[in-house]
């Protein structure tokens, strides 16, 4: 659990570019043509990168971008609940050209309000409904990645450990040399 927490924090640091030098090296070697969130995991890799890829699914399901300026990629970052399958929600044939690239392209200019007409021309009704429920922050800062299980959204090793520990259910043996009495089990 501790190792998983440490690797998750390392993945967070890569995704948020906390260590630009390390992120630049990993990007050049492993995901030069993709985002951290969508990089291919089939290529040869180091033990460190393999560990990052193993926990990426856990990280992906527990983070979201808080939309400020809308600079997050629509197609390759976790900005809404359906981001990883958003291509499946495109209305075909695609009639809007060029397709928007970042979240700000889906907003009415100079506002933080969703452009529902544009959304309806690009995505199916289910996607429009989900996207229009995403809350935006009235700010022009870059979008901020948030660890959703933490109250303040910060991803610390401690927060990650607490979250994963709470998810793990430990069953104590009822018989055998490692068993405990029922009274002790009730107290625990």
Residue, then its C-alpha position, 0 to 999 in steps of 0.5 A: x500500500x505504501x509503494x502504491x501510494x508513492x508511485x501514485x504520487x510520482x505519477x501525479x508529479x509527472x501529470x502535473x509537471x512538478x518536476x519538469x526535467x523528469x517529465x521532459x525525459x519521460x515524455x521524450x522517451x515514452x509519450x512524445x506523441x501522446x498525453x500522459x493520460x493516453x500513452x501506449x503501454x505496449x512499448x518496452x519500458x523501465x521498471x519505474x515507467x511500468x510501475x507508473x503505467x500500472x497505477x495510472x488507471x487508479x490515478x485516472x479514476x480519482x482525478x479531474x481537471x478543475x476548469x479555469x481557463x479551459x486549457x485542458x485537452x478535450x480528447x486526452x485529459x480527464x476533464x469530464x466523466x466521459x473524457x476517455x470515451x469522448x470519441x464514441x460520443x461524436x455525431x457522425x458524420x462530423x460536420x463541424x470543422x475543425x473540431x475543438x481542441x481544448x475545453x475553452x473551445x466548448x465555452x461561449x467566448x469570454x464567459x464560463x458558460x457552455x456553448x450548448x449549440x456547439x456541443x449539440x452539433x458535435x456530441x450526442x445528447x448523453x455527452x451534451x448532458x454530461x459536459x454541461x454539468x461540469x462546473x467551471x471556475x470564473x478564472x483565467x488561470x490554467x486548469x488545475x488537476x485535482x485528486x477527487x478523494x481529498x477534500x482540498x484536491x491535493x494529491x499527497x502520499x498521505x491522502x493517497x495512502x488513506x484513500x487506498x487503505x479505506x478501499x481495502x477490506x481486510x478479513x481476519x481469520x476466524x479459525x487457525x493460529x492467526x485467528x482472533x477471538x470474536x470479542x476482539x474482532x468486534x472491538x476492531 
